[in-house]
């Protein structure tokens, strides 16, 4: 391996100086979410769990979506490698909360160390991973280089980089090549990302196009009691779901709903904002639009005359997808790049989306090709798309089949990912 370029050495020298500021910022966020001080200090590299005996495979992901995307993979690796233990790190309180409920056997969670020499050294001294897998766009220079320097093979998994990020890395070709050369394998979500990684300086023979792991993630849990109660309350009413909406999208959804109620006066809208803490804000928009509303977070029941059910809670997405025959998926009518379309597809729920789908272009394109996606631009086209599926059960059934077929194909490809990781990172040998 070539010696570290000057920019990397500068980065390594500067990070201890800015570490106190970074620590204060992340500690404040974790404290605001009720994370105990001891657990927050994991971000300084202070472990709160013992290292298990045997080989340890470390996965690092940024937040909820990235973390959940690797749980099925960890479960498959666990079945393949019965002696292996697993560690998953992330940076947010929400991801820790969700993972605590959904981790597979032999897996534990810690908050990721800040990318500074002290936290990274303490983290690696304690956990001593036998292999490390960084998920999507988690290119933390010190974590990558120091882990590799200790003899653990490193992989980039489900790689996804924005055009802006790619251009930023390409401005420093020596440093980018140095960092990417520490990966034994780089598996990209799409052909474009694979080409971008090579253009950034990754060794071409280590870059591959893989499956989008978000297509293979276990579906979110469903609360059977809530589902049964909601179905009883809804009865025979037609229903549609607007899921993971952002500011600027609820107004469009409500305007479309106004149009739809002219021909479907008993239609029910389940509105689930991406950030439940916006519940009061969204409730005000519903009231301003003139609709009756029941708020999930306040325990208000869904009554026969409820027009909008505001699902402003966390962790119940699976229940809403189990109720809805189709959904509008947010972050797509505003320029936020769209959310993971595979999660609803796992419930056979086809999607209506806006044009902004950059965050998962490959998955959206595959879903559209399978007939499970319709694009809209505004309230008029959204209302027309909802009405089309409500009024034509055959078209809706075909779209639901398309959604399910996409998930099935992606799951079949997961075994190939397991084989490739075991080969590239010598995981079978570590488990022996």
C-alpha positions in Angstrom: 0.0 0.0 0.0 1.3 3.5 -0.9 2.1 5.9 1.9 -0.7 8.2 3.0 -1.0 11.3 0.8 -0.6 14.8 2.3 -4.3 15.5 2.4 -5.0 12.3 4.4 -2.2 13.2 6.9 -3.7 16.7 7.3 -7.1 15.2 7.9 -5.7 12.9 10.5 -4.0 15.8 12.2 -7.0 18.1 12.2 -9.7 15.8 13.3 -8.5 15.7 17.0 -8.8 19.5 17.0 -12.4 19.5 15.8 -13.4 16.4 17.8 -14.7 18.4 20.8 -17.0 20.4 18.6 -18.2 17.3 16.8 -18.7 15.5 20.1 -20.8 18.3 21.6 -23.0 18.3 18.5 -23.7 14.6 18.4 -24.0 14.3 22.2 -26.6 17.1 22.2 -28.7 15.2 19.5 -28.4 11.9 21.3 -29.4 13.5 24.7 -32.4 15.1 23.0 -33.6 11.6 22.1 -33.1 10.3 25.6 -29.9 8.3 25.0 -28.0 7.8 28.3 -24.6 9.4 28.6 -22.9 6.1 28.8 -24.2 5.0 25.4 -23.6 8.5 23.9 -19.9 8.0 24.8 -19.8 5.1 22.4 -19.2 7.8 19.8 -15.9 8.5 21.5 -15.0 4.8 21.2 -16.0 3.7 24.7 -17.7 0.4 24.3 -20.7 -0.5 26.6 -20.8 -4.2 25.6 -18.1 -6.9 25.8 -16.5 -8.2 22.7 -17.9 -11.7 22.1 -15.6 -14.7 21.6 -14.9 -15.9 18.1 -14.8 -14.0 14.7 -16.6 -10.7 14.7 -18.0 -9.2 11.5 -18.6 -5.4 11.7 -21.2 -3.6 9.7 -21.3 0.2 9.7 -24.4 2.1 8.5 -25.5 5.7 8.8 -29.1 5.7 9.9 -32.3 3.7 10.0 -32.7 2.8 6.3 -29.1 1.8 5.8 -29.0 -0.2 9.0 -32.2 -2.1 8.2 -31.0 -2.9 4.7 -28.3 -5.2 6.0 -30.3 -7.2 8.7 -31.4 -9.9 6.2 -27.8 -10.2 4.9 -26.5 -10.5 8.5 -29.1 -13.3 9.1 -28.0 -15.1 6.0 -24.4 -14.8 6.9 -25.2 -16.0 10.4 -26.7 -19.2 8.9 -23.7 -19.6 6.6 -21.2 -18.9 9.4 -22.5 -20.4 12.6 -19.4 -19.4 14.6 -19.5 -15.8 13.6 -20.7 -12.9 15.7 -21.9 -9.5 14.4 -21.6 -5.9 15.3 -23.6 -3.1 13.7 -22.9 0.6 14.3 -24.8 3.6 13.3 -25.0 7.3 14.3 -28.6 8.1 15.2 -30.8 7.4 18.2 -33.7 6.3 16.0 -31.6 3.7 14.3 -30.5 2.3 17.7 -34.1 2.2 18.8 -35.3 0.3 15.7 -32.3 -2.1 15.6 -32.8 -3.0 19.2 -36.2 -4.5 18.2 -35.1 -6.2 14.9 -31.5 -7.4 15.1 -31.0 -11.1 14.2 -29.3 -13.5 16.5 -25.7 -13.0 17.6 -25.8 -9.3 16.7 -25.4 -6.3 18.9 -25.5 -2.5 18.3 -23.1 0.4 19.2 -23.0 4.0 18.1 -20.2 4.5 15.6 -17.0 6.3 16.8 -16.3 9.7 15.5 -13.8 9.6 12.7 -10.9 10.9 14.7 -7.8 9.0 15.9 -8.7 8.6 19.5 -12.3 7.3 19.1 -11.4 5.0 16.2 -8.4 3.6 18.1 -10.4 2.9 21.2 -13.2 1.3 19.1 -10.8 -1.0 17.2 -8.8 -1.9 20.3 -11.9 -3.1 22.0 -13.9 -4.8 19.2 -11.0 -6.1 17.0 -13.2 -6.9 14.0 -12.2 -9.7 11.7 -13.9 -8.0 8.7 -15.7 -4.7 8.2 -18.4 -3.7 5.8 -19.3 0.0 5.3 -22.8 0.6 3.9 -23.8 2.9 1.0 -22.0 6.2 1.3 -20.2 5.8 4.6 -16.7 6.7 3.4 -15.0 7.6 6.7 -11.3 7.8 5.9 -9.8 7.0 9.3 -12.2 4.2 10.1 -11.5 2.6 6.7 -7.8 3.0 6.7 -7.2 2.1 10.4 -9.4 -1.0 10.2 -7.6 -2.2 7.1 -4.2 -1.5 8.7 -5.1 -3.9 11.5 -5.5 -6.7 9.0 -9.3 -6.8 8.7 -10.5 -7.0 5.1 -12.9 -4.1 4.3 -15.8 -3.9 1.9 -18.1 -1.2 0.7 -21.6 -2.6 0.4 -24.6 -1.3 -1.4 -22.6 1.7 -2.5 -24.6 4.8 -3.5 -23.1 8.2 -4.1 -24.7 11.4 -5.2 -23.3 13.2 -8.3 -22.3 16.1 -6.0 -20.4 13.7 -3.7 -18.6 12.0 -6.6 -17.4 15.3 -7.9 -16.2 16.3 -4.5 -14.1 13.1 -4.1 -12.7 13.5 -7.6 -11.2 16.8 -6.7 -8.7 15.0 -4.6 -7.7 12.0 -6.7 -4.6 10.9 -4.8 -6.4 10.8 -1.5 -9.6 9.2 -2.9 -7.5 6.5 -4.6 -5.6 5.9 -1.3 -8.8 5.5 0.7 -10.7 3.4 -1.9 -7.7 1.1 -2.4 -8.2 -0.2 1.2 -11.4 -1.9 0.1 -11.1 -5.6 -0.9 -14.5 -5.3 -2.6 -16.8 -2.4 -3.6 -20.4 -3.5 -4.4 -22.4 -0.8 -6.1 -26.2 -0.5 -6.2 -26.1 0.5 -9.8 -24.0 0.5 -12.9 -23.6 4.3 -12.6 -22.3 4.1 -9.1 -19.8 1.3 -10.2 -18.6 3.6 -13.0 -18.3 6.5 -10.6 -16.3 4.5 -8.1 -13.8 3.6 -10.8 -13.6 7.2 -12.0 -12.9 8.2 -8.4 -9.9 5.9 -8.3 -11.2 2.6 -6.9 -9.3 -0.4 -8.3 -11.4 -1.6 -11.2 -11.0 -5.3 -10.5 -12.6 -4.8 -7.1 -15.7 -2.9 -8.2 -18.9 -4.9 -8.9 -22.5 -4.1 -9.4 -24.6 -5.9 -6.7 -28.2 -6.1 -5.6 -29.8 -3.2 -3.8 -29.9 -4.6 -0.2 -32.9 -2.5 0.7 -34.8 -4.8 -1.6 -33.8 -7.7 0.6 -34.4 -6.1 4.0 -36.9 -7.8 6.3 -40.2 -5.9 6.0 -41.2 -3.7 8.9 -43.1 -5.3 11.7 -46.9 -5.4 11.8 -48.9 -5.1 15.0 -51.7 -7.8 14.5 -54.0 -6.2 17.1 -53.7 -2.7 15.6 -54.2 -4.1 12.1 -57.3 -6.0 13.1 -58.8 -3.0 14.9 -58.1 -0.7 12.0 -59.6 -3.1 9.5 -62.8 -3.3 11.7 -62.9 0.5 11.9 -62.4 1.0 8.2 -64.9 -1.7 7.1 -65.7 -1.5 3.4 -64.5 2.0 2.9 -62.0 2.6 0.1 -58.6 3.7 1.5 -55.3 5.0 0.2 -52.1 5.8 2.0 -49.7 8.7 1.7 -46.5 7.5 3.3 -43.3 9.3 4.5 -44.5 12.7 3.3 -42.4 15.8 3.8 -43.2 19.5 4.1 -44.6 20.7 0.9 -46.2 17.4 0.0 -49.1 17.2 2.4 -50.7 20.2 0.8 -50.6 18.4 -2.6 -51.9 15.2 -1.1 -54.8 17.0 0.6 -55.6 18.9 -2.6 -55.8 15.6 -4.4 -57.9 14.1 -1.7 -60.3 17.0 -2.1 -60.7 16.2 -5.8 -61.2 12.5 -5.1 -64.0 12.9 -2.5 -66.2 14.5 -5.1 -66.7 11.0 -6.6 -65.7 8.9 -3.5 -67.3 10.7 -0.5 -66.5 7.8 1.9 -62.8 7.6 0.8 -60.3 7.4 3.8 -56.8 8.9 3.6 -54.2 7.5 5.9 -51.5 10.2 6.1 -48.1 9.2 7.6 -45.6 12.0 7.7 -41.9 10.9 7.5 -41.2 12.7 10.8 -43.9 12.1 13.4 -42.8 15.2 15.3 -44.5 17.2 12.5 -47.8 15.8 13.6 -49.2 19.1 15.0 -48.1 20.9 11.8 -49.7 18.4 9.5 -52.9 18.3 11.7 -53.2 22.0 11.2 -52.9 21.6 7.4 -55.7 19.0 7.5 -57.9 21.3 9.5 -57.2 24.2 7.2 -58.2 22.0 4.2 -61.6 21.4 6.0 -61.2 17.6 6.7 -62.0 15.8 9.9 -59.0 14.1 11.4 -58.0 11.5 14.0 -54.5 11.6 15.3 -52.8 8.3 16.1 -50.3 9.9 18.4 -53.1 11.2 20.6 -55.1 7.9 20.6 -58.0 9.4 18.7 -60.2 6.6 17.3 -60.9 6.2 13.6 -64.6 6.8 13.4 -67.1 6.4 10.5 -66.9 10.1 9.8 -63.1 10.4 10.0 -61.8 11.6 6.6 -58.1 11.7 7.4 -56.3 9.4 9.8 -53.0 11.0 10.8 -50.5 8.3 11.5 -48.0 10.5 13.3 -46.2 7.7 15.2 -42.9 5.8 14.8 -42.4 2.2 13.9 -45.9 1.4 12.5 -45.2 1.7 8.8 -45.7 -2.1 8.3 -49.2 -1.9 9.7 -50.2 1.0 7.4 -48.8 -0.9 4.3 -50.8 -4.0 5.4 -54.0 -1.8 5.3 -53.4 0.0 2.0 -53.9 -1.5 -1.5 -51.5 1.1 -2.8 -49.6 4.2 -1.6 -48.2 7.5 -2.5 -44.5 7.6 -1.3 -43.1 10.9 -0.3 -39.8 12.8 -0.7 -40.6 12.6 -4.4 -42.8 15.6 -5.1 -40.2 17.8 -3.3 -36.5 17.5 -4.3 -35.4 15.1 -1.6 -34.6 12.1 -3.8 -37.4 9.7 -2.8 -37.5 7.0 -0.1 -36.9 3.3 -0.3 -39.6 1.9 -2.6 -38.9 -1.7 -1.7 -40.5 -1.5 1.8 -44.0 -1.0 0.4 -43.3 -3.5 -2.4 -42.7 -6.2 0.2 -46.3 -5.9 1.2 -47.4 -6.0 -2.5 -48.1 -2.3 -2.3 -47.5 -0.5 -5.7 -46.5 3.1 -5.6 -47.5 6.6 -6.9 -44.5 8.9 -6.7 -43.3 12.3 -7.9 -40.4 12.8 -10.2 -37.6 13.0 -7.6 -36.3 9.5 -7.1 -32.5 9.9 -7.2 -31.8 8.1 -3.9 -32.9 4.7 -5.3 -33.0 5.1 -9.1 -32.4 1.5 -9.8 -35.1 0.2 -7.5 -37.6 2.8 -8.8 -36.8 2.0 -12.4 -37.2 -1.8 -11.8 -40.5 -1.2 -10.0 -41.7 0.9 -12.9 -40.7 -1.7 -15.4 -42.6 -4.3 -13.5 -45.7 -2.2 -13.6 -45.7 -1.3 -9.9 -45.2 2.5 -10.2 -47.0 5.5 -11.6 -45.4 8.9 -11.7 -47.3 12.1 -10.9 -46.5 15.8 -10.9 -49.2 17.6 -8.9 -52.5 17.3 -7.2 -54.4 16.8 -10.4 -52.2 13.9 -11.7 -52.1 12.4 -8.1 -55.9 12.4 -7.9 -56.1 10.8 -11.3 -53.7 8.1 -10.4 -55.5 7.2 -7.2 -58.8 7.2 -8.9 -57.5 4.9 -11.7 -56.4 2.2 -9.2 -59.6 2.6 -7.1 -61.9 2.4 -10.1 -60.0 -0.4 -12.0 -59.3 -3.4 -9.7 -57.7 -5.4 -12.5 -55.1 -2.6 -13.1 -54.4 -2.4 -9.4 -54.0 -6.2 -9.1 -51.5 -6.2 -12.0 -49.5 -3.4 -10.2 -49.5 -5.3 -7.0 -48.2 -8.4 -8.8 -45.4 -6.2 -10.3 -44.4 -5.0 -6.8 -44.2 -8.5 -5.4 -42.2 -9.8 -8.4 -39.5 -7.2 -7.9 -39.0 -8.2 -4.3 -38.8 -11.9 -5.2 -36.1 -11.3 -7.8 -34.0 -9.3 -5.4 -34.3 -11.9 -2.7 -33.0 -14.6 -5.0 -30.0 -12.4 -5.8 -29.0 -12.1 -2.1 -27.4 -15.6 -2.0 -25.0 -14.4 -4.6 -24.0 -11.5 -2.4 -23.4 -13.8 0.5 -21.2 -16.0 -1.6 -19.2 -13.0 -3.0 -18.6 -11.5 0.5 -17.5 -14.8 1.9 -15.0 -15.2 -0.9 -13.7 -11.6 -1.1 -13.3 -11.2 2.7 -12.3 -14.8 3.5 -15.2 -15.1 5.9 -15.5 -18.9 5.6 -11.9 -19.1 6.7 -12.4 -16.7 9.6 -15.3 -18.9 10.8 -13.4 -22.1 10.6 
